[in-house]
Amino acid sequence: MPRSRTRIRLAAALVVAALVLAACAGDDDPTGGTSGAGSPAGITVFAAASLTAAFNELGQRFTAANGTKVTFNYAGSQALGNQIRQAAPADVFASADVPNMEKVEDLVGRPQVFASNLLQIVVEKGNPKGIERLADLAGGDLKVVLAAEEVPAGKYARQVLDRAGVSVQPVSLEDNVKAVLTKVSLGEADAGIVYVTDVSAGGDRIEGVDIPTEANVVATYPIATVKAGGNQRQAQAFVNLVLSDRGQRVLGQHGFLPPPTS
């Protein structure tokens, strides 16, 4: 009998040890787990419109790894920040610039920069207007569309034009960068200024014209959990995925650059 009780106790101890090791292994996964069993219902990620393609892929990977559904709200960073200030339900905020993250600094955790981006002129496929440089955007008969100045892409575009000494009168100002891309792809505008990643994801109806390095600006992307979010553990797990080597590879495949080193 004593020998039998000893075997039972040993077996129980081995089961406990196995459970502990399994839990530790799950914590090493940047997605927050390897199984959907018992995972919370989901998280909502507010993300800059330029992140759409990359974050959609990361969301799919996150859900496949642990069963937690990710719902995205893509828009201009300024609009997303305003929504968070108005208590819109969000678990994570990824902005296309630092100032819009700073506007909600009391409502989010510690922001971390996870990517950077550059700007590019977007034109119709085949470049029918022959646009080769920023100065060409000042042509009087050219229909140019930009993001509004309160939108990060619009602010960056103005900085680029100012550096080049080019004055442009846009035919419209859009509330997010994807709207700029859409107008050019539909032929409603001849050109616009968007992120390099937008041109890469824009399909075969548009193409990009490079902006010289000396005139270009670096867009910096920070991410943070939202304090009022109802799913802090999975929100942090999604942030961890974005920051991980795996997440960085996905972002790089979509044309994003690593975070600035200085």
Helices and strands as residue ranges (DSSP letters): H 2-28, E 42-48, G 49-51, H 52-66, E 69-75, H 77-85, E 92-94, H 98-102, E 112-117, E 119-124, G 134-138, E 144-147, H 152-164, E 172-174, H 177-185, E 191-195, H 196-201, E 206-210, E 219-225, H 232-243, H 245-253
